[in-house]
């Protein structure tokens, strides 16, 4: 009996030491992370786990369904593309052209009414809210210093940060971005419960406004600026100034770090595929809805142009990122889209008045790729289906 009690005491002591170390190193997020990944047979975050977090509900108002094309679902994905979409565990794929829903397919339990995590598409939503805040005078301009809102960043290199350096991912912060590292900033932000404290553990170590370095933590700082400028949560502002204006049919959700806390703004924005498409339409229409200017047109145009930066990927002029939007040219056509961790896309092709939404569990990307490979497969599939060039 004594031996058994001694073993229990040793085990308890080991766990106590581990807990103390995790607290001391700001890594208590591992408890939630492990409990909701490896201990449940998953390797990382999934698209339908909003129940494990506190959330803010972004209510829909004045909902208006998409017009349904007379050709709705008379098309089909070619077998090679259908098989490819299956292999990457797609959940939703829809095509809107000329403001009408022309093709729609769902997998598993997912339907037109199912919300899904968009992961880093949330960064694009933050950028849109920033544009609206500038329009309303909550923020003077894209070039306003960050320190006007967050005085802790007024000295040294940090004092050179502007709102623009945040939205273009050129802040110079030493945030890391290793999605497979359980001790990295993304894991701490996703599973942690104090985002405000988290960002205090990182510093500006490079000249702001020079190098594009995609870092989720930078969006956390931007949303902290927005919260200060707005005097309310970014979800509340979203509900009033964006989601309702888009005529969304369903409410959206944004995960919080704790009850009544801050939005995990770099990720964790949930909505339906049909409603995500409205974000694309907003920028396809230069920031207008029903003729009303929601986001300043000049801000929209700047958002979908490459920022004047050097790309950390190859040390060449940046071509693939604007203000929270990913950019590329496909078969001679300009394309822009938000991009989420597991292959969440709202692909906009202005030349064809075309919006493609794909949601799913997996994306295909190799380390040497600037943009996900499957992104172009969905473009190929749609162009093939509609006989576009």
PyMOL commands that set and color helices and strands:
alter all, ss='L'
color gray80, all
select helices_A, chain A and resi 2-24+29-35+38-40+50-52+79-87+121-135+146-148+151-153+156-160+163-167+185-191+195-201+216-230+234-243+273-284+297-303+350-352+373-386
alter helices_A, ss='H'
color red, helices_A
select strands_A, chain A and resi 54-58+67-68+90-97+100-106+116-117+211-212+252-256+269-271+288-289+292-293+310-311+326-330+333-337+339-340+344-349+354-360
alter strands_A, ss='S'
color yellow, strands_A
deselect
rebuild
show_as cartoon
